[in-house]
Amino acid sequence: MTAPRTDDRPAGRDGRGTAAGRSRGGRGFEIVLVAVYGIFALSATARSLVQVLRDFDRAPVAYSLSLLAAATYIAVTVALVRGGRRSRVARVLVVIELIGVLAVGTLTVLDPVLFPEATVWSVYGQGYGYVPLALPVLALVYMLLGARKRPEA
């Protein structure tokens, strides 16, 4: 049996107030974002570990950057799960990811000799359908739009 409510806030769907009742709504894109980051974390980690363990001497810079990309995807996934769209840590990590994609993408276009083997971020993520370029942009837009909306008390 629950105690009667003593505050003047109307109860949400789950009976815990509007903030709790509304916290589940509108999170569909965030769930998809976390899922995509999680998939990229797994795939980039698997790819980079195989590259580093088997052929590191062939392209150490490229394979190290693939490992960095994997670590970035893991960190963003964890930050989004823990803090959601308003997480400052997630926002900073996504900015770092975008800088990495742009820097590595530009270097692989301007001087491909530097990268004898492809990385996750090579040619702006061409090998992954440019998702590595689009993902941080979409994530930043989503986070910035979420930061504008103030939670209602």
PAMIZA-311410 format. One record per residue (C-alpha): residue number from 1; x negated, y, z negated; residue in three letters. Coordinates in pm, whole numbers, plus 50000, padded with zeros to 5 digits. Example, Ala and Ser with C-alpha at 12.3 -4.5 7.8 and 13.67 -1.06 7.14 Angstrom:
BEGIN
   nr      u      v      w  rest
    1  48770  49550  49220   ALA
    2  48633  49894  49286   SER
This chain:
BEGIN
   nr      u      v      w  rest
    1  50000  50000  50000   MET
    2  49861  50340  50093   THR
    3  49881  50653  49885   ALA
    4  50112  50929  50010   PRO
    5  49948  51208  50209   ARG
    6  49890  51528  50017   THR
    7  49750  51747  50293   ASP
    8  49953  51941  50547   ASP
    9  49800  51778  50856   ARG
   10  50032  51558  51059   PRO
   11  49935  51194  51070   ALA
   12  49777  51060  51389   GLY
   13  49862  50732  51555   ARG
   14  49656  50543  51303   ASP
   15  49793  50728  51001   GLY
   16  49460  50888  50909   ARG
   17  49522  51240  51039   GLY
   18  49492  51406  51376   THR
   19  49114  51397  51396   ALA
   20  49101  51022  51341   ALA
   21  49397  50957  51567   GLY
   22  49252  51167  51848   ARG
   23  48895  51040  51819   SER
   24  48971  50737  52035   ARG
   25  49142  50926  52315   GLY
   26  48937  51077  52595   GLY
   27  48632  50860  52538   ARG
   28  48669  50651  52853   GLY
   29  48398  50831  53048   PHE
   30  48167  50818  52745   GLU
   31  48211  50442  52724   ILE
   32  48132  50408  53096   VAL
   33  47828  50634  53052   LEU
   34  47698  50424  52763   VAL
   35  47759  50106  52963   ALA
   36  47569  50238  53267   VAL
   37  47281  50355  53049   TYR
   38  47279  50015  52878   GLY
   39  47267  49834  53212   ILE
   40  46983  50058  53327   PHE
   41  46803  50003  52998   ALA
   42  46817  49626  53048   LEU
   43  46731  49625  53419   SER
   44  46450  49882  53394   ALA
   45  46303  49705  53090   THR
   46  46310  49365  53261   ALA
   47  46160  49502  53581   ARG
   48  45887  49701  53411   SER
   49  45788  49418  53175   LEU
   50  45750  49179  53467   VAL
   51  45547  49438  53657   GLN
   52  45323  49520  53361   VAL
   53  45266  49159  53259   LEU
   54  45205  49021  53609   ARG
   55  45053  49297  53823   ASP
   56  44952  49589  53603   PHE
   57  44612  49628  53770   ASP
   58  44780  49671  54111   ARG
   59  44967  49992  54021   ALA
   60  44911  50094  53658   PRO
   61  45059  50444  53693   VAL
   62  45373  50327  53871   ALA
   63  45432  50040  53630   TYR
   64  45365  50259  53326   SER
   65  45621  50508  53456   LEU
   66  45872  50226  53502   SER
   67  45814  50131  53139   LEU
   68  45863  50495  53038   LEU
   69  46190  50505  53234   ALA
   70  46305  50191  53055   ALA
   71  46220  50340  52715   ALA
   72  46409  50656  52810   THR
   73  46719  50460  52909   TYR
   74  46706  50264  52583   ILE
   75  46669  50583  52378   ALA
   76  46955  50760  52558   VAL
   77  47180  50457  52515   THR
   78  47112  50443  52141   VAL
   79  47154  50819  52100   ALA
   80  47488  50815  52283   LEU
   81  47616  50521  52082   VAL
   82  47514  50682  51753   ARG
   83  47597  51046  51823   GLY
   84  47828  51058  52120   GLY
   85  47849  51343  52368   ARG
   86  47765  51606  52106   ARG
   87  47434  51445  52009   SER
   88  47145  51690  52042   ARG
   89  46902  51400  52056   VAL
   90  47090  51250  52351   ALA
   91  47096  51587  52526   ARG
   92  46719  51635  52484   VAL
   93  46649  51280  52601   LEU
   94  46868  51324  52909   VAL
   95  46685  51648  52995   VAL
   96  46353  51462  52961   ILE
   97  46493  51186  53182   GLU
   98  46600  51436  53448   LEU
   99  46257  51603  53441   ILE
  100  46097  51260  53481   GLY
  101  46319  51166  53775   VAL
  102  46252  51499  53947   LEU
  103  45877  51492  53881   ALA
  104  45821  51129  53983   VAL
  105  46063  51161  54275   GLY
  106  45883  51468  54405   THR
  107  45539  51310  54363   LEU
  108  45644  50996  54547   THR
  109  45775  51204  54836   VAL
  110  45479  51445  54856   LEU
  111  45199  51196  54789   ASP
  112  45315  50835  54824   PRO
  113  44956  50710  54799   VAL
  114  44971  50782  54424   LEU
  115  45236  50513  54391   PHE
  116  45142  50196  54577   PRO
  117  45443  50027  54416   GLU
  118  45787  50170  54351   ALA
  119  45909  50280  54010   THR
  120  46267  50318  53890   VAL
  121  46237  50691  53957   TRP
  122  46052  50666  54294   SER
  123  46202  50886  54565   VAL
  124  46458  51005  54309   TYR
  125  46579  50653  54238   GLY
  126  46624  50549  54599   GLN
  127  46579  50180  54514   GLY
  128  46872  50205  54273   TYR
  129  47107  50395  54502   GLY
  130  47001  50734  54359   TYR
  131  47183  50652  54036   VAL
  132  46870  50750  53835   PRO
  133  46907  51103  53977   LEU
  134  47286  51128  53942   ALA
  135  47307  50971  53595   LEU
  136  47131  51243  53392   PRO
  137  47311  51517  53586   VAL
  138  47651  51360  53513   LEU
  139  47552  51296  53152   ALA
  140  47442  51658  53100   LEU
  141  47759  51796  53255   VAL
  142  47968  51566  53036   TYR
  143  47774  51661  52722   MET
  144  47783  52034  52794   LEU
  145  48157  52025  52859   LEU
  146  48203  51831  52535   GLY
  147  47996  52085  52344   ALA
  148  48227  52365  52458   ARG
  149  48534  52199  52311   LYS
  150  48557  52252  51938   ARG
  151  48708  51974  51732   PRO
  152  49037  52079  51579   GLU
  153  49061  52061  51202   ALA
